[in-house]
Amino acid sequence: MPPLLLPVAALLLAAATVVDATSSALLGINYGRVGNNLPPPTAVPQMLSALGVGRVRLYDADPTTLRAFANTGVELVVGVPDECLAAVSTPTGATSWVRNVIQPALPATKIAVLTVGNEVLTGPNATTLSRSLLPAMQCIHDALVQAGLDKQVSVTTAHNLGVLATSYPPSSAYFRKDLLPLLCPILDFHARTASPFLVNAYPYFAYAEDPTGVELDYALLEPGYAGVADPSSGLHYPNLLVAQVDAVYHAIAAANTAAARAVEVRVSETGWPSAGDANETGATPRNAARYNGNVMRLVADGKGTPLRPATPLRAYMFALFNENTKPGPTSERNYGLFKPDGTPVYDLSYRLPKDNTNSGGGGGGIAGGGGYNGHGEDGGYYSISGSAKMAI
């Protein structure tokens, strides 16, 4: 721990209380570990507690990380990595994985959801992995049933928005035809097990690809933006994130009418990079601060989308840290709210409700995708600023 952080760390420890996430909490954060300079997992729960974060999504089931969250009250979404799909797509393999990886962490570590793979259907290994996705989900679920854990832990997977053939306007959205043979039975699985459909939704990408056609304020979820009307449905969309979510709802309805009545769409990742390459339009600290603050505000309001106003939007913000060994463009390494030393990447402040929850959990307790669930000890003020260094 750097010496300069010690006084702040002491204050945070004195003020912070562990957040006991419930199935009704709407906000969470993605905790990725693709970096060689990140703090140890044991330091992260203290940091989250200081922020009031009660939900975390992990991309694997690393035993050390799972143990770090034991007895903290933080509720986890745990990933079954892509490289494990073939092994867990058989009953024997899935039973072994649940018995050896998940059960030892319970009940001390609160695991609410297993996400089988991440963006499998549109990823670089789609050709080899796609056929294993649903069998892996089914076998993992069956293994949980056999262990008596299916009421405690639900099973799903997270999709890239690229599963859509078109997303604008939302009412015209539909899934790629080549993916329908895979997606339709996955939707049946969600309907049968009451698990949510997760999507990684990034308005940033839409803006960066067409900065002249997509208004920045619309992509940044700015509350004062006039919004966009869907000419077919007549619904008014105040920001691009809710439009993307409703596009997925429309695509589900077009593909599987029965599932459309039962399946909830939740955002498993959303965020905005604070830095990028010269051609990555809009990747700035100011835009990242505006977007992430607006996501927090939007989700904390507890409202739904224009198409599903009665279903509160749930999201996980991406991500906790900048991860310096992620491949790809510069933006990929700059989605974090924090630098690895615990210093905020940019100033971000937002006043959250003191009790930032909403009734009506369902779907095994996942809070689908990217954001914060929390409130400060002073009755609701949560901030990230240059002076609010975390203890690591």
C-alpha positions as CSV (number, residue, x, y, z in Angstrom):
1,M,0.0,0.0,0.0
2,P,1.5,3.3,-0.9
3,P,2.2,5.4,2.2
4,L,0.3,8.4,0.9
5,L,-2.9,6.4,0.9
6,L,-2.7,5.3,4.5
7,P,-4.5,8.3,6.1
8,V,-7.3,8.1,3.6
9,A,-7.5,4.4,4.0
10,A,-8.0,4.8,7.8
11,L,-10.9,7.3,7.2
12,L,-12.6,5.0,4.7
13,L,-12.3,2.0,7.0
14,A,-13.8,4.0,9.8
15,A,-16.7,5.2,7.8
16,A,-17.5,2.3,5.5
17,T,-19.9,-0.4,6.2
18,V,-20.3,-3.6,4.3
19,V,-23.2,-3.5,1.9
20,D,-25.4,-6.6,2.0
21,A,-26.7,-6.8,-1.5
22,T,-30.2,-8.1,-2.0
23,S,-31.9,-9.5,-5.0
24,S,-33.6,-6.2,-5.5
25,A,-30.4,-4.1,-5.9
26,L,-30.2,-2.6,-9.3
27,L,-26.6,-1.5,-9.7
28,G,-23.3,-3.4,-9.8
29,I,-19.8,-3.2,-11.2
30,N,-17.6,-5.4,-13.3
31,Y,-14.3,-6.5,-11.7
32,G,-11.9,-7.5,-14.5
33,R,-8.3,-8.6,-13.7
34,V,-6.5,-8.4,-17.1
35,G,-3.6,-6.5,-15.7
36,N,-0.2,-7.0,-14.2
37,N,-0.3,-4.1,-11.7
38,L,-3.7,-4.6,-10.1
39,P,-4.1,-4.8,-6.3
40,P,-4.6,-8.3,-4.8
41,P,-8.3,-9.5,-4.6
42,T,-8.2,-9.2,-0.8
43,A,-8.0,-5.4,-1.1
44,V,-11.0,-5.1,-3.4
45,P,-13.9,-5.8,-0.9
46,Q,-12.6,-3.0,1.3
47,M,-12.6,-0.6,-1.6
48,L,-16.1,-1.7,-2.7
49,S,-17.4,-1.3,0.9
50,A,-16.1,2.2,1.0
51,L,-18.0,3.0,-2.1
52,G,-21.2,1.2,-1.0
53,V,-21.0,-1.4,-3.8
54,G,-22.9,-4.5,-3.1
55,R,-22.8,-6.4,-6.4
56,V,-19.8,-7.5,-8.5
57,R,-19.5,-9.4,-11.7
58,L,-16.4,-11.6,-12.2
59,Y,-15.2,-13.1,-15.4
60,D,-14.0,-16.3,-13.9
61,A,-14.2,-18.4,-10.8
62,D,-10.6,-17.9,-9.4
63,P,-10.6,-19.5,-6.0
64,T,-8.5,-16.7,-4.4
65,T,-10.9,-14.1,-5.7
66,L,-13.9,-16.0,-4.5
67,R,-12.4,-16.4,-1.0
68,A,-11.6,-12.6,-0.9
69,F,-15.4,-11.9,-1.0
70,A,-16.3,-14.4,1.7
71,N,-18.3,-13.0,4.6
72,T,-18.4,-9.5,3.0
73,G,-22.1,-9.5,2.0
74,V,-21.1,-8.7,-1.6
75,E,-23.1,-10.7,-4.1
76,L,-21.3,-12.1,-7.0
77,V,-22.0,-12.9,-10.6
78,V,-19.3,-15.5,-11.5
79,G,-18.1,-16.4,-15.0
80,V,-17.6,-19.8,-16.4
81,P,-14.8,-18.9,-18.8
82,D,-15.0,-19.6,-22.5
83,E,-12.2,-22.1,-22.3
84,C,-14.3,-24.2,-19.9
85,L,-17.3,-24.5,-22.1
86,A,-16.4,-27.8,-23.7
87,A,-15.6,-29.4,-20.4
88,V,-18.9,-28.3,-18.7
89,S,-21.1,-29.1,-21.7
90,T,-21.4,-32.7,-20.4
91,P,-23.2,-33.7,-17.2
92,T,-20.1,-35.2,-15.7
93,G,-18.0,-32.1,-16.5
94,A,-20.6,-29.7,-15.2
95,T,-21.1,-31.6,-12.0
96,S,-17.4,-31.7,-11.4
97,W,-17.0,-28.0,-12.0
98,V,-19.8,-27.0,-9.7
99,R,-18.6,-29.4,-7.0
100,N,-15.0,-28.4,-7.1
101,V,-15.2,-24.7,-8.0
102,I,-18.5,-23.3,-6.7
103,Q,-19.6,-25.4,-3.8
104,P,-16.4,-24.9,-1.7
105,A,-17.0,-21.1,-1.8
106,L,-20.5,-21.4,-0.5
107,P,-22.1,-20.2,1.6
108,A,-19.5,-17.8,2.9
109,T,-19.2,-16.2,-0.5
110,K,-22.5,-15.1,-2.0
111,I,-22.8,-16.4,-5.5
112,A,-26.1,-15.5,-7.2
113,V,-25.4,-16.1,-10.9
114,L,-23.2,-18.1,-13.2
115,T,-22.6,-16.6,-16.6
116,V,-21.5,-19.3,-19.0
117,G,-19.1,-17.7,-21.4
118,N,-19.0,-14.0,-22.5
119,E,-20.1,-12.9,-26.0
120,V,-19.7,-16.5,-27.2
121,L,-21.9,-16.2,-30.3
122,T,-20.1,-13.2,-31.7
123,G,-16.6,-13.7,-30.3
124,P,-13.5,-14.8,-32.2
125,N,-14.1,-18.5,-31.2
126,A,-17.7,-18.5,-32.1
127,T,-17.3,-21.2,-34.7
128,T,-15.9,-23.7,-32.2
129,L,-17.8,-22.6,-29.0
130,S,-21.3,-21.7,-30.1
131,R,-22.6,-25.2,-30.3
132,S,-21.3,-25.9,-26.7
133,L,-23.0,-22.8,-25.2
134,L,-26.6,-24.1,-24.6
135,P,-25.4,-27.6,-23.5
136,A,-23.0,-26.0,-21.0
137,M,-25.8,-23.8,-19.6
138,Q,-28.2,-26.7,-19.3
139,C,-25.6,-29.0,-17.7
140,I,-24.5,-26.4,-15.2
141,H,-28.1,-25.7,-14.3
142,D,-28.7,-29.4,-13.9
143,A,-25.7,-29.7,-11.7
144,L,-27.0,-26.9,-9.5
145,V,-30.3,-28.7,-9.3
146,Q,-28.6,-31.9,-8.2
147,A,-26.7,-30.0,-5.6
148,G,-29.8,-28.2,-4.3
149,L,-28.5,-24.8,-5.4
150,D,-30.7,-23.9,-8.3
151,K,-32.9,-21.7,-6.2
152,Q,-29.9,-19.8,-5.0
153,V,-27.8,-19.7,-8.1
154,S,-29.1,-19.0,-11.6
155,V,-27.5,-19.6,-15.0
156,T,-27.2,-17.4,-18.0
157,T,-24.7,-16.0,-20.5
158,A,-23.8,-12.5,-21.7
159,H,-24.2,-11.4,-25.3
160,N,-22.6,-8.7,-27.4
161,L,-25.1,-6.3,-29.0
162,G,-23.8,-7.7,-32.2
163,V,-26.3,-10.6,-32.0
164,L,-28.7,-8.1,-33.5
165,A,-29.0,-7.7,-37.2
166,T,-30.4,-4.2,-36.7
167,S,-31.1,-2.1,-33.7
168,Y,-32.6,1.1,-35.0
169,P,-35.3,2.0,-34.6
170,P,-35.8,-0.3,-31.6
171,S,-39.1,-1.6,-32.8
172,S,-37.5,-2.9,-36.0
173,A,-34.7,-4.8,-34.2
174,Y,-34.2,-8.5,-34.8
175,F,-31.5,-11.1,-34.3
176,R,-29.1,-12.1,-36.9
177,K,-30.7,-14.9,-38.9
178,D,-27.6,-17.1,-38.7
179,L,-27.9,-17.0,-34.9
180,L,-31.6,-17.8,-34.5
181,P,-31.0,-21.6,-34.4
182,L,-28.8,-21.0,-31.3
183,L,-30.7,-18.1,-29.7
184,C,-34.2,-19.5,-29.8
185,P,-33.5,-22.5,-27.6
186,I,-31.4,-20.3,-25.3
187,L,-34.5,-18.1,-24.9
188,D,-36.5,-21.2,-24.1
189,F,-33.9,-22.0,-21.4
190,H,-34.3,-18.5,-19.9
191,A,-38.1,-18.7,-19.9
192,R,-38.0,-22.2,-18.3
193,T,-35.4,-21.3,-15.6
194,A,-36.5,-17.7,-15.0
195,S,-33.0,-16.4,-15.8
196,P,-32.4,-13.0,-17.5
197,F,-31.1,-12.3,-21.0
198,L,-27.8,-10.4,-20.5
199,V,-26.4,-8.0,-23.0
200,N,-23.2,-5.9,-23.0
201,A,-24.5,-2.6,-24.3
202,Y,-22.2,0.3,-25.1
203,P,-23.6,3.5,-26.6
204,Y,-20.0,4.6,-26.9
205,F,-19.5,2.2,-29.8
206,A,-22.5,3.6,-31.7
207,Y,-21.2,7.1,-31.2
208,A,-17.6,6.4,-32.1
209,E,-18.6,4.6,-35.3
210,D,-20.9,7.4,-36.4
211,P,-20.2,10.7,-34.5
212,T,-22.0,12.8,-37.0
213,G,-25.2,10.6,-37.0
214,V,-25.4,9.9,-33.3
215,E,-25.8,12.9,-31.0
216,L,-23.2,12.9,-28.2
217,D,-25.7,13.9,-25.6
218,Y,-28.0,11.1,-26.6
219,A,-25.1,8.6,-26.3
220,L,-24.0,10.1,-23.0
221,L,-27.5,9.7,-21.5
222,E,-27.7,13.4,-20.7
223,P,-30.9,14.1,-18.8
224,G,-31.5,17.4,-20.8
225,Y,-31.4,15.8,-24.2
226,A,-34.7,16.0,-26.1
227,G,-34.6,12.3,-27.1
228,V,-35.5,10.4,-30.2
229,A,-38.9,9.0,-31.3
230,D,-39.3,5.5,-32.7
231,P,-41.4,6.3,-35.7
232,S,-43.1,2.8,-35.7
233,S,-43.9,2.3,-32.1
234,G,-44.4,6.0,-31.2
235,L,-42.3,5.5,-28.1
236,H,-39.9,8.3,-27.0
237,Y,-36.3,7.4,-26.2
238,P,-34.5,9.9,-23.9
239,N,-31.1,8.1,-24.4
240,L,-29.4,5.5,-26.4
241,L,-28.9,2.9,-23.6
242,V,-32.6,2.3,-23.1
243,A,-33.1,2.3,-26.9
244,Q,-30.5,-0.5,-27.1
245,V,-32.2,-2.5,-24.3
246,D,-35.6,-2.2,-26.0
247,A,-34.1,-3.2,-29.3
248,V,-33.2,-6.5,-27.6
249,Y,-36.7,-6.9,-26.2
250,H,-38.1,-6.4,-29.7
251,A,-35.7,-8.9,-31.1
252,I,-36.7,-11.5,-28.5
253,A,-40.3,-10.9,-29.3
254,A,-39.6,-11.4,-33.0
255,A,-37.7,-14.6,-32.4
256,N,-39.7,-16.3,-29.6
257,T,-43.1,-14.9,-28.6
258,A,-43.4,-17.1,-25.5
259,A,-40.0,-16.1,-24.2
260,A,-40.8,-12.4,-24.8
261,R,-43.5,-12.6,-22.1
262,A,-41.2,-14.1,-19.5
263,V,-37.6,-13.0,-20.1
264,E,-36.1,-9.9,-18.7
265,V,-33.2,-8.1,-20.4
266,R,-30.5,-6.8,-18.2
267,V,-27.3,-4.9,-19.0
268,S,-24.2,-7.0,-18.0
269,E,-21.7,-4.4,-19.1
270,T,-21.9,-0.7,-20.0
271,G,-19.3,2.0,-19.8
272,W,-17.3,4.7,-21.6
273,P,-13.5,4.8,-22.0
274,S,-11.5,7.8,-20.6
275,A,-8.8,7.5,-23.2
276,G,-8.4,6.0,-26.7
277,D,-6.4,6.1,-29.9
278,A,-6.5,9.1,-32.2
279,N,-9.4,7.5,-34.2
280,E,-11.4,6.6,-31.1
281,T,-13.8,9.6,-31.1
282,G,-15.2,10.7,-27.8
283,A,-12.9,8.6,-25.5
284,T,-12.1,11.3,-23.0
285,P,-12.2,11.6,-19.2
286,R,-15.0,14.2,-19.4
287,N,-17.2,12.0,-21.5
288,A,-16.5,9.0,-19.4
289,A,-17.4,10.9,-16.2
290,R,-20.6,12.2,-17.8
291,Y,-21.7,8.8,-19.1
292,N,-21.0,6.8,-16.0
293,G,-22.6,9.4,-13.7
294,N,-25.7,9.3,-15.9
295,V,-25.8,5.5,-15.8
296,M,-25.8,5.7,-12.1
297,R,-28.5,8.3,-12.1
298,L,-30.6,6.4,-14.6
299,V,-30.5,3.1,-12.8
300,A,-30.9,4.6,-9.4
301,D,-34.2,6.1,-10.5
302,G,-35.6,2.6,-10.6
303,K,-37.5,3.2,-13.8
304,G,-37.8,0.9,-16.8
305,T,-37.4,1.4,-20.5
306,P,-40.1,3.0,-22.7
307,L,-41.2,-0.5,-23.8
308,R,-41.0,-2.0,-20.3
309,P,-41.7,0.8,-17.9
310,A,-42.7,-1.5,-15.1
311,T,-39.4,-3.4,-15.2
312,P,-36.6,-1.4,-13.5
313,L,-33.5,-1.2,-15.6
314,R,-30.6,-3.2,-14.1
315,A,-27.0,-2.7,-15.1
316,Y,-23.4,-3.4,-14.3
317,M,-20.9,-0.6,-15.0
318,F,-17.7,-1.5,-16.7
319,A,-15.3,-1.4,-15.0
320,L,-13.6,-1.1,-11.6
321,F,-10.0,-0.8,-12.8
322,N,-8.1,0.2,-15.9
323,E,-6.6,-3.1,-17.0
324,N,-3.2,-2.6,-18.6
325,T,-2.7,-5.9,-20.4
326,K,-6.0,-6.1,-22.3
327,P,-5.4,-6.4,-26.0
328,G,-6.9,-4.2,-28.7
329,P,-7.1,-0.4,-29.0
330,T,-6.1,2.0,-26.3
331,S,-9.7,2.4,-25.1
332,E,-9.8,-1.3,-24.0
333,R,-7.3,-0.5,-21.3
334,N,-9.1,2.6,-20.1
335,Y,-12.6,1.8,-19.0
336,G,-11.9,1.8,-15.3
337,L,-13.2,4.2,-12.7
338,F,-9.9,3.7,-10.9
339,K,-6.3,3.3,-11.6
340,P,-4.6,0.2,-10.1
341,D,-3.2,2.3,-7.2
342,G,-6.7,3.3,-6.2
343,T,-6.6,6.8,-7.6
344,P,-9.8,7.8,-9.4
345,V,-9.3,8.2,-13.2
346,Y,-11.5,11.2,-13.2
347,D,-13.8,13.2,-11.0
348,L,-17.2,11.7,-10.7
349,S,-19.9,12.6,-8.2
350,Y,-23.5,11.7,-7.9
351,R,-26.0,11.8,-5.1
352,L,-27.7,8.4,-4.8
353,P,-30.7,7.5,-2.8
354,K,-29.9,6.3,0.7
355,D,-31.5,3.0,-0.1
356,N,-30.7,2.3,-3.7
357,T,-32.9,-0.7,-4.1
358,N,-36.1,-1.6,-5.9
359,S,-38.5,-4.4,-5.1
360,G,-39.1,-7.3,-7.4
361,G,-35.9,-9.3,-7.9
362,G,-36.4,-12.5,-9.8
363,G,-34.1,-14.3,-12.2
364,G,-32.0,-15.7,-9.4
365,G,-31.0,-12.3,-8.0
366,I,-28.7,-11.0,-10.8
367,A,-28.6,-7.3,-11.2
368,G,-27.8,-7.7,-14.9
369,G,-24.9,-5.7,-16.0
370,G,-22.7,-2.4,-15.2
371,G,-23.0,0.2,-12.4
372,Y,-23.0,0.9,-8.7
373,N,-25.3,-0.1,-5.9
374,G,-24.5,2.0,-3.0
375,H,-24.8,5.0,-0.7
376,G,-22.4,6.8,1.5
377,E,-22.5,6.9,5.2
378,D,-23.5,10.6,5.1
379,G,-27.0,9.7,3.8
380,G,-26.4,9.2,0.1
381,Y,-23.4,11.1,-1.3
382,Y,-21.1,8.9,-3.3
383,S,-18.2,10.5,-5.1
384,I,-15.1,9.7,-6.9
385,S,-12.7,12.6,-6.9
386,G,-9.0,13.2,-6.9
387,S,-9.0,13.4,-3.2
388,A,-10.9,10.2,-2.6
389,K,-8.2,7.7,-3.0
390,M,-9.1,4.1,-2.1
391,A,-7.1,1.8,0.2
392,I,-5.4,-0.9,-1.7
